[in-house]
Amino acid sequence: MLATQPSQLLNCEACGYDLSAVEDTQVAGKTSVCPECGEPVANSLPQRRSGTYWQNRPELFPLVCTWYDVLRHPKRTFRKVRIEKRHAWKLLVINSVIAAFLLADPWVGVLAGDPVRAARGGEAELLIKGIGYAAYTLLITLAIIGLTLIEIRGVRFFSNRHGWKLSENAALQVCAHASVGWIFCGLLSLLGMATMTALALKTKIIPQTHLDLTPIIPVRVMWHDALGFVFVVGGYLLGMVIFETLAYVGVRQCRFANAPTRK
């Protein structure tokens, strides 16, 4: 029999059909299937979702393994995500802090009015820079978490419009696991900056002149700075694309997912 209470809805994870009244039996070598799409009933049982490495053991090595699985085998990984709230927020916060730490680096001491910029050359420069870096990291972390919360609301709205049954916990786990994509916002932007610096120092590809933008805005900037800005923004956008792509794959794999039976 199915490992659910009679009153608990059991969705077919392939099409969303209610399997509550269908028995999971195997007679004469034949397994019960969904009357709507033919998917084996056993494939939709909550216990088939064994959980990711992180869900089963929220520690450093399982975290790295989960990153790898989500990036390398997103479809297969989201298919085994366990639909529960536990450890999801912790995963989201960790990924957001790492991403924010990388994203903060290009901006510390750059913007006008930044205390770190004013403290250069002073006795307290290192201390102020550390405090400034921590402040930037905290603010960016909050921004990333805020964007992820918007994404959670968005995927649930999108799912409802399509008649899917994506639960709140399913949306949370999908976006928490997909949040590894935010880390690439920082990695790719730093890679872009490093590439620009290397090209500027070692080659003559980048002109050592000003780029005149006055026909559009009253600004003249060095080519190096302009291209660096493009690379940084490009890194941000590519990271967001990775996050959004992973979230989409996750939603597709969890749109009819069944939560573990409450005992």
C-alpha positions in Angstrom: 0.0 0.0 0.0 1.0 3.6 -0.4 3.1 5.1 2.5 0.5 7.8 3.1 -2.6 8.3 5.1 -5.9 8.0 3.3 -6.6 11.7 3.7 -3.2 12.8 2.4 -3.0 13.8 -1.3 -0.4 12.0 -3.3 0.4 13.6 -6.6 1.8 11.8 -9.6 5.1 13.6 -9.9 4.9 13.3 -13.7 1.5 14.8 -14.4 0.0 15.8 -11.0 -2.8 13.3 -11.0 -4.2 12.4 -7.5 -2.9 8.9 -6.7 -4.4 8.8 -3.2 -6.8 6.0 -4.1 -4.3 4.0 -6.2 -2.4 1.2 -4.5 1.3 0.7 -5.0 1.3 -3.0 -5.7 3.3 -5.4 -7.9 1.3 -8.3 -9.3 2.7 -10.8 -11.8 5.7 -8.5 -12.4 3.5 -5.5 -13.2 3.7 -2.4 -11.1 0.8 0.0 -10.5 0.9 3.1 -12.7 -0.7 6.4 -12.8 -4.1 6.1 -14.7 -3.4 9.5 -16.3 0.1 9.2 -17.7 1.4 5.7 -17.0 4.2 6.7 -14.6 4.9 4.0 -12.0 3.2 4.9 -8.7 6.4 4.0 -6.8 8.2 6.9 -8.5 5.9 9.4 -6.8 6.2 8.2 -3.2 7.7 10.7 -0.8 10.4 8.3 0.3 11.8 8.2 -3.2 13.1 11.7 -2.5 16.1 10.7 -0.4 17.4 14.3 0.0 20.5 16.0 -1.2 23.9 15.6 0.6 23.2 18.9 2.4 19.7 17.9 3.5 21.0 14.7 5.0 24.1 16.2 6.6 24.4 20.0 6.8 28.2 20.2 7.0 31.0 21.6 4.8 31.8 18.6 2.7 28.2 17.7 1.9 27.7 21.4 1.1 30.4 21.2 -1.6 29.0 17.9 -2.9 25.6 19.5 -3.1 27.0 22.5 -5.1 28.6 20.0 -7.5 25.5 18.0 -7.9 23.2 21.0 -8.5 25.6 22.4 -11.1 26.6 19.1 -12.8 23.3 17.2 -12.6 20.6 19.7 -11.7 17.7 17.6 -13.1 18.7 14.5 -11.1 19.5 16.4 -8.0 16.3 18.3 -7.8 14.4 15.1 -8.4 15.7 13.8 -5.1 15.3 17.0 -3.1 13.2 16.2 0.0 10.2 18.6 0.4 10.6 20.0 3.8 11.7 23.3 5.4 14.6 21.9 7.4 18.1 23.2 6.5 16.8 25.3 3.5 17.3 28.7 5.1 20.7 27.7 6.4 21.8 26.8 2.9 20.4 30.0 1.4 22.2 32.1 4.0 25.5 30.4 3.5 25.4 30.7 -0.3 24.3 34.3 0.0 27.1 35.3 2.4 29.7 33.6 0.1 28.3 35.4 -2.9 28.1 38.7 -1.0 31.7 38.4 0.2 32.9 38.0 -3.5 30.6 40.7 -4.8 31.7 43.3 -2.1 35.4 43.2 -3.1 35.2 45.5 -6.2 33.2 48.2 -4.3 35.0 48.6 -1.0 36.6 52.1 -0.9 35.5 52.9 -4.4 32.3 54.9 -4.1 32.4 58.6 -3.2 31.7 59.1 0.5 32.9 55.6 1.5 34.8 55.9 4.8 37.3 53.3 3.6 38.3 55.6 0.7 38.9 58.5 3.1 40.9 56.3 5.5 43.6 55.3 2.9 47.0 55.9 4.2 45.8 56.5 7.8 46.7 54.5 10.8 43.3 52.9 11.1 43.1 52.0 7.4 43.1 48.2 7.9 40.5 48.3 10.6 38.2 50.6 8.7 38.6 48.5 5.6 37.7 45.4 7.5 34.6 47.1 8.9 33.7 48.5 5.5 34.1 45.0 3.9 31.9 43.5 6.6 29.2 46.2 6.1 29.2 45.7 2.3 29.0 41.9 2.7 26.0 42.2 5.1 24.1 44.6 2.9 24.7 42.5 -0.2 23.7 39.4 1.7 20.4 41.0 2.7 19.9 42.1 -0.9 20.5 38.5 -2.3 18.2 37.0 0.3 15.6 39.6 -0.6 15.9 38.8 -4.3 15.7 35.1 -3.6 12.5 35.6 -1.6 11.0 37.5 -4.6 12.0 34.5 -6.7 10.3 32.1 -4.3 7.1 34.2 -4.6 7.6 34.4 -8.4 8.0 30.6 -9.0 4.9 29.9 -6.9 2.9 32.4 -8.8 4.3 31.0 -12.1 3.4 27.4 -10.9 -0.1 28.4 -9.9 -0.7 29.9 -13.3 0.3 26.6 -14.9 -1.8 24.5 -12.7 1.2 22.9 -10.9 1.2 22.1 -7.2 4.5 23.6 -6.1 4.3 23.9 -2.3 5.9 26.6 -0.2 8.5 24.3 1.1 9.3 23.0 -2.4 9.8 26.5 -3.7 12.0 27.3 -0.7 14.2 24.2 -1.2 14.4 24.8 -5.0 15.6 28.4 -4.6 17.9 27.6 -1.7 19.7 24.9 -3.7 19.7 27.2 -6.8 21.3 30.0 -4.8 24.7 28.5 -5.6 24.2 30.5 -8.8 24.5 33.8 -6.9 28.1 32.8 -6.0 28.9 33.0 -9.7 27.9 36.6 -9.8 30.9 37.3 -7.6 33.3 34.8 -9.2 32.6 35.9 -12.8 32.7 39.6 -12.0 36.1 39.1 -10.2 37.3 37.0 -13.2 36.3 39.8 -15.5 38.2 42.4 -13.5 41.3 40.2 -13.4 41.1 39.6 -17.1 40.8 43.4 -17.8 43.8 44.1 -15.5 45.9 41.4 -17.1 45.1 42.7 -20.6 45.8 46.3 -19.6 49.2 45.5 -18.1 50.5 42.8 -20.5 49.0 43.8 -23.9 48.1 46.9 -25.9 44.7 45.6 -26.8 42.9 48.1 -24.5 43.5 51.7 -25.6 45.1 54.0 -23.0 42.8 56.8 -23.9 39.5 58.2 -22.8 36.2 56.9 -24.0 34.0 60.0 -24.8 30.4 59.3 -23.8 29.3 63.0 -23.9 26.9 62.3 -26.8 24.9 60.2 -24.4 25.9 61.3 -20.9 28.4 64.1 -19.9 31.2 61.7 -18.9 34.6 60.8 -20.2 36.2 57.6 -18.8 39.3 55.5 -19.5 38.7 52.6 -21.8 40.0 50.3 -19.1 37.5 51.5 -16.6 34.6 51.3 -19.1 35.4 47.8 -20.2 36.0 46.7 -16.6 32.5 48.0 -15.7 31.1 46.0 -18.6 32.9 42.8 -17.5 31.7 43.3 -13.9 28.1 43.8 -14.9 28.4 40.9 -17.3 29.6 38.7 -14.5 26.6 39.7 -12.4 24.2 39.0 -15.2 25.7 35.6 -16.0 25.5 34.6 -12.3 21.8 35.6 -12.3 21.2 33.5 -15.4 22.8 30.5 -13.7 20.5 31.1 -10.6 17.4 31.5 -12.7 18.2 28.5 -14.9 18.7 26.3 -11.9 15.5 27.6 -10.3 13.6 26.8 -13.4 15.0 23.2 -13.6 14.2 22.8 -9.9 10.6 24.0 -10.3 10.1 21.6 -13.2 11.4 18.6 -11.1 9.4 19.6 -8.0 6.2 21.0 -9.4 4.2 18.0 -8.2 6.5 16.8 -5.5 5.1 15.1 -2.4 6.2 16.0 1.1 7.2 13.3 3.6 4.3 11.7 5.5 3.8 13.3 8.9 3.7 10.7 11.6 
